[in-house]
């Protein structure tokens, strides 16, 4: 988790291993056996790291914005080749976070 947080703060520090979950991924892989190959494929396509999102079955690949379209296209191809139904979403980070605005009466 520390590697991921450091990488999110500074993309120059983000390494592929930051997405590796040695406690849960292997144990859950029997439920989604295509996941390890899909995650590796996202990294091969240009994602800086990739990992299960939450409890799954969502997978997430983090990449630079310049690579997002190519990584997304490859992700869709990986899903199709594996016979896994799904959708690829290319999302931008929320750089503002929570914003509290005063209520005007």
C-alpha positions in Angstrom: 0.0 0.0 0.0 2.9 2.3 0.8 4.3 1.9 -2.7 0.9 2.7 -4.3 0.4 5.8 -2.1 4.0 7.1 -2.9 3.4 6.4 -6.6 0.1 8.2 -6.7 1.8 11.2 -5.1 4.6 11.1 -7.6 4.2 9.1 -10.8 8.0 8.9 -11.1 7.9 6.7 -8.0 5.1 4.4 -9.3 6.4 0.9 -9.9 4.4 -2.1 -11.3 4.7 -4.0 -8.0 2.7 -1.2 -6.2 -0.4 -3.0 -7.4 0.6 -6.4 -6.3 -1.6 -7.8 -3.5 0.2 -10.8 -2.0 -2.5 -11.4 0.6 -5.6 -11.6 -1.6 -5.0 -11.8 -5.3 -3.8 -15.4 -5.4 -6.6 -16.5 -3.1 -9.3 -14.8 -5.3 -7.8 -15.8 -8.7 -9.8 -19.1 -8.8 -13.0 -16.9 -8.9 -11.7 -14.9 -11.8 -9.0 -17.1 -13.4 -8.4 -14.7 -16.3 -7.5 -11.8 -14.0 -3.7 -12.5 -13.6 -3.2 -12.5 -17.4 -5.4 -9.4 -17.9 -3.5 -7.5 -15.2 -0.2 -8.5 -16.8 -1.6 -7.5 -20.2 -2.5 -4.0 -19.0 1.1 -3.6 -17.7 2.5 -4.8 -21.0 0.2 -2.3 -22.8 1.7 0.6 -20.9 -0.1 0.7 -17.5 2.4 1.7 -14.8 0.6 -0.7 -12.5 -2.6 -2.8 -12.4 -4.6 -4.4 -9.7 -8.0 -5.7 -8.6 -10.3 -2.8 -7.7 -12.0 -3.5 -4.4 -13.4 -7.0 -4.1 -13.5 -7.4 -7.9 -14.4 -8.3 -10.5 -13.2 -4.8 -11.6 -9.5 -4.5 -12.6 -7.7 -1.2 -12.8 -4.7 -0.1 -14.8 -3.0 3.2 -13.9 -1.2 4.9 -16.7 -0.1 8.3 -17.9 -2.9 10.3 -19.7 -0.9 10.1 -23.0 -1.1 6.3 -22.9 -4.7 6.0 -21.7 -6.3 5.5 -25.1 -3.9 2.8 -26.1 -4.0 1.0 -22.8 -7.8 1.1 -22.9 -8.0 -0.2 -26.4 -5.6 -3.1 -25.5 -7.6 -3.8 -22.4 -10.7 -4.2 -24.5 -8.8 -6.5 -26.8 -7.6 -8.5 -23.8 -11.1 -9.0 -22.5 -12.4 -10.1 -25.9 -9.5 -12.5 -26.4 -10.1 -14.0 -23.0 -13.8 -14.3 -23.6 -14.6 -12.1 -20.6 -17.6 -9.8 -21.0 -16.9 -6.4 -19.7 -16.4 -2.7 -20.3 -13.3 -0.6 -20.5 -13.6 2.9 -19.0 -10.8 5.5 -19.4 -11.2 7.8 -16.5 -9.4 11.0 -15.4 -8.4 11.4 -11.7 -10.4 13.7 -9.5 -7.8 16.4 -8.7 -10.1 18.4 -6.4 -11.3 15.8 -3.9 -14.1 16.6 -1.6 -15.2 20.3 -1.8 -17.3 21.8 0.9 -19.3 24.8 -0.1 -21.3 27.1 2.2 -25.0 26.9 2.2 -26.7 30.2 1.2 -30.2 30.8 2.5 
